[in-house]
Amino acid sequence: MANTVSAKKMTRKIAKRTAINRSRRSRMRTFVRKVEEAIASGDQGEALTALRAAEPEIMRAAQNGIVHKNNASRKVSRLAARVKAIAA
């Protein structure tokens, strides 16, 4: 348990930041899930629209430090490849 004033303040700040990060991570995962559901349905148009909406969300999460930049790029790349594969 925090005893000093500064330690108590840090626990408050960490709790607030954790809530923000959890919200952003959840939002990113929701967008990714929408793309995956569209891919599973086999509708390329819908999947492409979902991917266009998800890409900025994923990159924004990387910018805010929720996921690593390379992780975000890899996620976008793999989703794009799967959307592209629907047409084939």
PyRosetta script that sets phi, psi and omega in degrees:
from pyrosetta import init, pose_from_sequence

init()
pose = pose_from_sequence("MANTVSAKKMTRKIAKRTAINRSRRSRMRTFVRKVEEAIASGDQGEALTALRAAEPEIMRAAQNGIVHKNNASRKVSRLAARVKAIAA")
pose.set_psi(1, 138.3)
pose.set_omega(1, -179.4)
pose.set_phi(2, -70.7)
pose.set_psi(2, 134.9)
pose.set_omega(2, -179.2)
pose.set_phi(3, -107.6)
pose.set_psi(3, -41.5)
pose.set_omega(3, -176.2)
pose.set_phi(4, -81.9)
pose.set_psi(4, 160.9)
pose.set_omega(4, 179.8)
pose.set_phi(5, -61.0)
pose.set_psi(5, -43.6)
pose.set_omega(5, -178.3)
pose.set_phi(6, -66.0)
pose.set_psi(6, -37.4)
pose.set_omega(6, 179.0)
pose.set_phi(7, -67.8)
pose.set_psi(7, -38.1)
pose.set_omega(7, 177.5)
pose.set_phi(8, -65.1)
pose.set_psi(8, -40.7)
pose.set_omega(8, 177.9)
pose.set_phi(9, -63.4)
pose.set_psi(9, -42.2)
pose.set_omega(9, -179.9)
pose.set_phi(10, -62.4)
pose.set_psi(10, -39.0)
pose.set_omega(10, 178.5)
pose.set_phi(11, -64.4)
pose.set_psi(11, -36.4)
pose.set_omega(11, 176.3)
pose.set_phi(12, -65.3)
pose.set_psi(12, -44.9)
pose.set_omega(12, -179.1)
pose.set_phi(13, -63.5)
pose.set_psi(13, -42.1)
pose.set_omega(13, 179.9)
pose.set_phi(14, -64.1)
pose.set_psi(14, -41.7)
pose.set_omega(14, -180.0)
pose.set_phi(15, -62.6)
pose.set_psi(15, -41.9)
pose.set_omega(15, 179.5)
pose.set_phi(16, -65.0)
pose.set_psi(16, -46.2)
pose.set_omega(16, -179.6)
pose.set_phi(17, -63.2)
pose.set_psi(17, -40.3)
pose.set_omega(17, 179.2)
pose.set_phi(18, -61.4)
pose.set_psi(18, -41.9)
pose.set_omega(18, 179.1)
pose.set_phi(19, -63.7)
pose.set_psi(19, -41.2)
pose.set_omega(19, 178.8)
pose.set_phi(20, -65.0)
pose.set_psi(20, -46.3)
pose.set_omega(20, -179.6)
pose.set_phi(21, -62.5)
pose.set_psi(21, -40.7)
pose.set_omega(21, -180.0)
pose.set_phi(22, -63.0)
pose.set_psi(22, -40.9)
pose.set_omega(22, 179.1)
pose.set_phi(23, -63.4)
pose.set_psi(23, -46.1)
pose.set_omega(23, -179.3)
pose.set_phi(24, -65.3)
pose.set_psi(24, -40.3)
pose.set_omega(24, 179.5)
pose.set_phi(25, -65.3)
pose.set_psi(25, -41.6)
pose.set_omega(25, 179.1)
pose.set_phi(26, -63.1)
pose.set_psi(26, -42.7)
pose.set_omega(26, 178.9)
pose.set_phi(27, -61.6)
pose.set_psi(27, -43.8)
pose.set_omega(27, 178.7)
pose.set_phi(28, -61.9)
pose.set_psi(28, -45.3)
pose.set_omega(28, -179.0)
pose.set_phi(29, -63.7)
pose.set_psi(29, -34.5)
pose.set_omega(29, 178.0)
pose.set_phi(30, -62.9)
pose.set_psi(30, -44.5)
pose.set_omega(30, 179.1)
pose.set_phi(31, -64.7)
pose.set_psi(31, -40.3)
pose.set_omega(31, 178.8)
pose.set_phi(32, -64.1)
pose.set_psi(32, -42.2)
pose.set_omega(32, -179.4)
pose.set_phi(33, -62.8)
pose.set_psi(33, -37.2)
pose.set_omega(33, 178.3)
pose.set_phi(34, -62.9)
pose.set_psi(34, -39.2)
pose.set_omega(34, 177.7)
pose.set_phi(35, -65.3)
pose.set_psi(35, -46.2)
pose.set_omega(35, -178.6)
pose.set_phi(36, -63.1)
pose.set_psi(36, -37.1)
pose.set_omega(36, 177.5)
pose.set_phi(37, -67.1)
pose.set_psi(37, -38.9)
pose.set_omega(37, 178.3)
pose.set_phi(38, -66.7)
pose.set_psi(38, -38.1)
pose.set_omega(38, 177.3)
pose.set_phi(39, -64.1)
pose.set_psi(39, -43.6)
pose.set_omega(39, -179.6)
pose.set_phi(40, -63.3)
pose.set_psi(40, -33.5)
pose.set_omega(40, 179.5)
pose.set_phi(41, -73.9)
pose.set_psi(41, -19.3)
pose.set_omega(41, 177.4)
pose.set_phi(42, 85.7)
pose.set_psi(42, 7.9)
pose.set_omega(42, -179.8)
pose.set_phi(43, -92.5)
pose.set_psi(43, 104.8)
pose.set_omega(43, -175.3)
pose.set_phi(44, -67.2)
pose.set_psi(44, -38.4)
pose.set_omega(44, 179.7)
pose.set_phi(45, -60.4)
pose.set_psi(45, -46.6)
pose.set_omega(45, 179.1)
pose.set_phi(46, -65.7)
pose.set_psi(46, -40.6)
pose.set_omega(46, 179.9)
pose.set_phi(47, -64.0)
pose.set_psi(47, -40.3)
pose.set_omega(47, 179.8)
pose.set_phi(48, -65.9)
pose.set_psi(48, -41.9)
pose.set_omega(48, 177.5)
pose.set_phi(49, -62.3)
pose.set_psi(49, -43.9)
pose.set_omega(49, 179.6)
pose.set_phi(50, -64.8)
pose.set_psi(50, -38.2)
pose.set_omega(50, 179.3)
pose.set_phi(51, -66.1)
pose.set_psi(51, -41.4)
pose.set_omega(51, 178.6)
pose.set_phi(52, -62.6)
pose.set_psi(52, -31.4)
pose.set_omega(52, 177.1)
pose.set_phi(53, -79.0)
pose.set_psi(53, -33.8)
pose.set_omega(53, -175.3)
pose.set_phi(54, -77.6)
pose.set_psi(54, -34.7)
pose.set_omega(54, -174.6)
pose.set_phi(55, -56.7)
pose.set_psi(55, -50.5)
pose.set_omega(55, 178.7)
pose.set_phi(56, -63.7)
pose.set_psi(56, -32.2)
pose.set_omega(56, 177.9)
pose.set_phi(57, -65.0)
pose.set_psi(57, -43.5)
pose.set_omega(57, -179.9)
pose.set_phi(58, -65.0)
pose.set_psi(58, -45.0)
pose.set_omega(58, -178.8)
pose.set_phi(59, -67.9)
pose.set_psi(59, -33.4)
pose.set_omega(59, 176.9)
pose.set_phi(60, -65.9)
pose.set_psi(60, -38.2)
pose.set_omega(60, 177.1)
pose.set_phi(61, -62.6)
pose.set_psi(61, -38.7)
pose.set_omega(61, 177.9)
pose.set_phi(62, -66.7)
pose.set_psi(62, -40.7)
pose.set_omega(62, -179.5)
pose.set_phi(63, -63.1)
pose.set_psi(63, -34.6)
pose.set_omega(63, -179.8)
pose.set_phi(64, -87.7)
pose.set_psi(64, 1.5)
pose.set_omega(64, 176.5)
pose.set_phi(65, 82.1)
pose.set_psi(65, 15.5)
pose.set_omega(65, 179.0)
pose.set_phi(66, -74.5)
pose.set_psi(66, -42.7)
pose.set_omega(66, 173.0)
pose.set_phi(67, -129.6)
pose.set_psi(67, 160.4)
pose.set_omega(67, 178.7)
pose.set_phi(68, -70.8)
pose.set_psi(68, 150.9)
pose.set_omega(68, -178.1)
pose.set_phi(69, -57.5)
pose.set_psi(69, -44.3)
pose.set_omega(69, -179.6)
pose.set_phi(70, -67.0)
pose.set_psi(70, -36.3)
pose.set_omega(70, 177.6)
pose.set_phi(71, -62.2)
pose.set_psi(71, -44.1)
pose.set_omega(71, -179.9)
pose.set_phi(72, -64.8)
pose.set_psi(72, -44.3)
pose.set_omega(72, 179.8)
pose.set_phi(73, -62.3)
pose.set_psi(73, -42.1)
pose.set_omega(73, 179.7)
pose.set_phi(74, -63.9)
pose.set_psi(74, -41.5)
pose.set_omega(74, -179.6)
pose.set_phi(75, -62.9)
pose.set_psi(75, -45.0)
pose.set_omega(75, 179.5)
pose.set_phi(76, -63.7)
pose.set_psi(76, -44.7)
pose.set_omega(76, -178.2)
pose.set_phi(77, -61.4)
pose.set_psi(77, -45.1)
pose.set_omega(77, -178.9)
pose.set_phi(78, -67.9)
pose.set_psi(78, -38.9)
pose.set_omega(78, 176.9)
pose.set_phi(79, -64.6)
pose.set_psi(79, -42.4)
pose.set_omega(79, 179.6)
pose.set_phi(80, -62.0)
pose.set_psi(80, -41.0)
pose.set_omega(80, 178.8)
pose.set_phi(81, -64.0)
pose.set_psi(81, -38.7)
pose.set_omega(81, 179.4)
pose.set_phi(82, -69.4)
pose.set_psi(82, -37.7)
pose.set_omega(82, 177.6)
pose.set_phi(83, -65.3)
pose.set_psi(83, -42.6)
pose.set_omega(83, 179.7)
pose.set_phi(84, -62.9)
pose.set_psi(84, -35.0)
pose.set_omega(84, -177.2)
pose.set_phi(85, -69.5)
pose.set_psi(85, -19.2)
pose.set_omega(85, -179.9)
pose.set_phi(86, -62.2)
pose.set_psi(86, -39.5)
pose.set_omega(86, -176.9)
pose.set_phi(87, -66.4)
pose.set_psi(87, -31.5)
pose.set_omega(87, -176.0)
pose.set_phi(88, -72.6)
pose.dump_pdb("model.pdb")
